[in-house]
Amino acid sequence: MNDGETGAARAGDADGPSTARQGRTAAGDVWFRPSRARRETPPLSRERIVREAVALLDEEGAERLTMRRLAERLGTGSTTLYWHVKTKDDVLDLALDSIFGEVGLPSGPDGGRWREDLTALVGGWRAVLLRHPWSAAVLGRPLMGPNVLDRTEFMHATLVAAGFTEPHLSAAAYGLSNYVIGSTLMQATWQARDEETARQAAEEHLRARRDRYPTLAEHGPPIGKDWDASFALGLTYLLDGLEASKL
């Protein structure tokens, strides 16, 4: 690598390569960008990059991910890394799609058991997001990878088989997705702290303001309670509403 290449790599290590090298890119572009022709087989694969990126994200969170730190973890130079991925957005898109591959799919859309199939899909999705707590916070980006699309296709096909049509189809899928993301983000955020201490502090805060927040003071904040049971009950309410809308 010559001095010019070294300088270009250093200039973009914090968030990606230099403007001249990366062009105009955005989150999600990795799925639409054609693969570069290889002059030779580089000593690094996209699969290994994604595997190490997920490990780094699991250990330290999305805020600590940089192209330089990922290259160091891979034991390679930034120029070699940029051969496979142009930006940090590329890495996040690939990492997110990779973990979605951990979400199991039921055997196939079945209108007769749509509630069971959606419960299994959503439950698996939640489990994966909690296993990788950085993920829920970075989901507000175009998700067009094959693992995401396979599971999105299954959700929509299941709803169609159950009799949902537009605009109800999109609204139902939107509601289920947002329920998973929102509830998981809240749980992951609180569990990243000392959950018991946070719960006690919140309860004391509300008790001291009982006149203003009587219901919250009586029942407490949704911190440190049974996350699994609350999620399952909330999902039941959501599916009940969807089923009632079909009548």
C-alpha positions as CSV (number, residue, x, y, z in Angstrom):
1,M,0.0,0.0,0.0
2,N,1.6,3.3,-1.0
3,D,1.6,6.5,1.0
4,G,-1.4,8.0,-0.9
5,E,-3.5,4.9,-0.1
6,T,-2.5,5.1,3.6
7,G,-3.5,8.7,3.8
8,A,-6.9,8.0,2.2
9,A,-7.6,5.2,4.6
10,R,-6.6,7.3,7.6
11,A,-8.8,10.2,6.5
12,G,-11.9,8.1,6.6
13,D,-11.2,5.6,9.4
14,A,-13.7,7.2,11.9
15,D,-16.8,6.7,9.8
16,G,-15.8,5.4,6.4
17,P,-13.4,6.1,3.6
18,S,-12.7,9.5,2.1
19,T,-15.4,11.2,0.1
20,A,-13.5,10.6,-3.1
21,R,-13.4,6.9,-2.5
22,Q,-16.9,6.3,-1.1
23,G,-18.8,8.6,-3.4
24,R,-22.4,9.3,-2.2
25,T,-23.6,6.4,-0.2
26,A,-26.3,5.9,2.4
27,A,-27.7,3.2,4.7
28,G,-29.0,0.3,2.7
29,D,-26.9,1.0,-0.4
30,V,-24.9,-2.1,0.2
31,W,-27.8,-4.2,-1.1
32,F,-28.1,-2.3,-4.4
33,R,-24.4,-1.9,-5.2
34,P,-23.0,-4.4,-7.6
35,S,-20.1,-6.5,-6.4
36,R,-16.7,-5.3,-7.4
37,A,-14.7,-7.4,-9.8
38,R,-11.7,-8.9,-8.0
39,R,-8.3,-8.7,-9.6
40,E,-7.2,-11.4,-7.2
41,T,-8.7,-13.2,-4.2
42,P,-8.3,-10.9,-1.2
43,P,-7.2,-12.4,2.1
44,L,-10.6,-11.4,3.7
45,S,-14.1,-12.5,3.1
46,R,-17.4,-10.6,3.6
47,E,-18.6,-13.4,5.8
48,R,-15.6,-13.0,8.2
49,I,-16.1,-9.2,8.2
50,V,-19.7,-9.7,9.2
51,R,-18.9,-12.3,11.8
52,E,-16.3,-10.1,13.5
53,A,-18.5,-7.0,13.2
54,V,-21.4,-8.8,15.0
55,A,-19.0,-9.9,17.8
56,L,-17.7,-6.3,18.2
57,L,-21.2,-4.9,18.3
58,D,-22.3,-7.5,20.8
59,E,-19.3,-6.7,23.1
60,E,-19.2,-2.9,22.8
61,G,-22.3,-1.6,21.1
62,A,-22.9,0.3,17.9
63,E,-21.4,3.6,19.2
64,R,-18.0,1.9,19.4
65,L,-18.0,0.5,15.9
66,T,-15.6,2.3,13.5
67,M,-14.0,1.0,10.3
68,R,-10.6,1.4,12.0
69,R,-11.5,-0.7,15.0
70,L,-13.1,-3.4,12.8
71,A,-9.9,-3.5,10.6
72,E,-7.8,-3.8,13.7
73,R,-9.9,-6.7,15.0
74,L,-9.6,-8.4,11.7
75,G,-5.9,-7.9,11.7
76,T,-5.9,-6.2,8.4
77,G,-5.5,-2.7,6.9
78,S,-8.3,-0.3,6.2
79,T,-7.7,-0.5,2.5
80,T,-8.3,-4.2,2.5
81,L,-11.5,-3.8,4.5
82,Y,-12.7,-1.1,2.1
83,W,-12.4,-3.6,-0.8
84,H,-15.5,-5.4,0.7
85,V,-17.4,-2.6,2.5
86,K,-17.4,1.1,1.8
87,T,-18.8,2.6,5.0
88,K,-19.9,1.9,8.5
89,D,-23.4,1.9,7.2
90,D,-22.5,-1.1,5.0
91,V,-21.2,-2.9,8.1
92,L,-24.4,-2.2,10.1
93,D,-26.6,-3.3,7.2
94,L,-24.8,-6.6,6.8
95,A,-24.6,-7.2,10.5
96,L,-28.3,-6.6,11.0
97,D,-29.2,-8.9,8.2
98,S,-26.9,-11.6,9.5
99,I,-28.6,-11.7,12.9
100,F,-32.0,-11.8,11.3
101,G,-30.9,-15.2,9.9
102,E,-31.1,-16.5,13.5
103,V,-34.9,-15.9,13.5
104,G,-36.5,-19.3,12.8
105,L,-39.3,-19.5,10.2
106,P,-42.4,-21.7,10.7
107,S,-43.0,-24.3,8.0
108,G,-45.1,-22.0,5.8
109,P,-47.9,-19.4,5.7
110,D,-51.1,-21.0,6.9
111,G,-54.3,-18.9,7.2
112,G,-55.7,-21.4,9.7
113,R,-52.9,-20.9,12.2
114,W,-51.9,-17.4,11.4
115,R,-51.8,-16.4,15.1
116,E,-49.5,-19.2,16.1
117,D,-47.2,-18.6,13.1
118,L,-47.0,-14.8,13.8
119,T,-46.5,-15.4,17.5
120,A,-43.5,-17.8,16.7
121,L,-42.0,-15.3,14.2
122,V,-42.4,-12.3,16.5
123,G,-41.1,-14.2,19.5
124,G,-38.1,-15.4,17.6
125,W,-37.4,-11.9,16.3
126,R,-37.6,-10.5,19.9
127,A,-35.2,-13.2,21.2
128,V,-32.6,-12.3,18.5
129,L,-32.8,-8.5,19.2
130,L,-32.3,-9.2,22.9
131,R,-29.4,-11.5,22.2
132,H,-27.8,-8.6,20.2
133,P,-29.0,-5.6,22.3
134,W,-27.3,-3.1,19.9
135,S,-29.6,-4.1,17.1
136,A,-33.0,-2.5,18.2
137,A,-31.4,0.9,18.4
138,V,-30.1,0.8,14.8
139,L,-33.2,-0.7,13.0
140,G,-34.4,2.7,11.7
141,R,-32.7,2.1,8.3
142,P,-33.6,0.4,5.0
143,L,-33.6,-3.3,5.6
144,M,-33.3,-5.0,2.2
145,G,-31.0,-8.0,3.0
146,P,-32.1,-11.5,2.1
147,N,-32.7,-12.7,5.7
148,V,-34.8,-9.6,6.6
149,L,-36.8,-10.0,3.3
150,D,-37.4,-13.7,3.9
151,R,-39.0,-13.0,7.3
152,T,-40.9,-9.9,6.1
153,E,-42.2,-12.0,3.2
154,F,-43.4,-14.7,5.6
155,M,-45.1,-12.1,7.8
156,H,-47.0,-10.6,4.9
157,A,-47.8,-13.9,3.3
158,T,-49.2,-15.2,6.6
159,L,-51.4,-12.1,7.0
160,V,-52.6,-12.5,3.4
161,A,-53.4,-16.1,4.0
162,A,-55.4,-15.1,7.0
163,G,-57.5,-12.7,4.8
164,F,-55.9,-9.3,5.3
165,T,-55.8,-7.0,2.4
166,E,-54.7,-3.4,1.9
167,P,-54.7,-1.1,3.8
168,H,-55.1,-3.5,6.7
169,L,-52.2,-5.7,5.6
170,S,-49.6,-3.0,5.8
171,A,-51.1,-1.6,9.0
172,A,-51.0,-5.1,10.6
173,A,-47.4,-5.8,9.6
174,Y,-46.4,-2.3,10.7
175,G,-48.1,-2.7,14.1
176,L,-46.4,-6.1,14.8
177,S,-43.0,-4.9,13.7
178,N,-43.1,-1.7,15.7
179,Y,-44.3,-3.6,18.8
180,V,-41.3,-5.9,18.7
181,I,-38.8,-3.1,18.1
182,G,-40.3,-0.7,20.7
183,S,-40.6,-3.2,23.4
184,T,-37.2,-4.7,22.8
185,L,-35.5,-1.3,22.7
186,M,-37.1,-0.4,26.0
187,Q,-36.0,-3.6,27.7
188,A,-32.5,-3.5,26.3
189,T,-32.1,0.1,27.4
190,W,-33.1,-0.6,31.0
191,Q,-31.2,-3.8,31.2
192,A,-28.0,-2.1,30.1
193,R,-28.1,-0.3,33.5
194,D,-28.5,-1.6,37.0
195,E,-32.2,-2.5,36.5
196,E,-33.1,-3.0,40.2
197,T,-31.5,0.4,41.2
198,A,-33.2,2.1,38.3
199,R,-36.6,0.6,39.2
200,Q,-36.3,1.7,42.9
201,A,-35.2,5.2,41.9
202,A,-38.2,5.5,39.6
203,E,-40.6,4.2,42.2
204,E,-39.3,6.7,44.8
205,H,-39.6,9.5,42.2
206,L,-43.2,8.7,41.5
207,R,-44.2,8.2,45.1
208,A,-42.8,11.7,45.9
209,R,-45.1,13.0,43.2
210,R,-48.2,10.9,43.9
211,D,-50.5,13.9,43.6
212,R,-49.4,14.5,40.0
213,Y,-49.0,10.8,39.0
214,P,-51.4,8.8,41.2
215,T,-51.8,5.8,38.8
216,L,-48.1,5.5,38.1
217,A,-47.3,5.8,41.8
218,E,-49.9,3.1,42.6
219,H,-48.8,0.6,39.9
220,G,-45.1,1.5,39.4
221,P,-43.1,2.1,36.2
222,P,-42.7,-0.9,33.8
223,I,-39.1,-1.5,34.9
224,G,-37.8,-4.7,36.4
225,K,-41.2,-6.5,36.0
226,D,-41.7,-9.7,34.1
227,W,-40.6,-8.6,30.6
228,D,-41.5,-11.9,29.0
229,A,-45.0,-12.1,30.4
230,S,-45.7,-8.4,29.6
231,F,-44.6,-8.9,26.0
232,A,-46.7,-12.0,25.6
233,L,-49.8,-10.4,27.0
234,G,-49.3,-7.3,24.8
235,L,-48.9,-9.4,21.7
236,T,-52.1,-11.2,22.6
237,Y,-53.9,-7.9,22.8
238,L,-52.5,-6.9,19.4
239,L,-53.5,-10.2,17.8
240,D,-56.9,-10.0,19.4
241,G,-57.4,-6.6,17.8
242,L,-56.3,-7.9,14.4
243,E,-58.6,-10.8,14.6
244,A,-61.5,-8.6,15.6
245,S,-60.9,-6.4,12.6
246,K,-61.4,-9.3,10.3
247,L,-65.0,-9.9,11.4
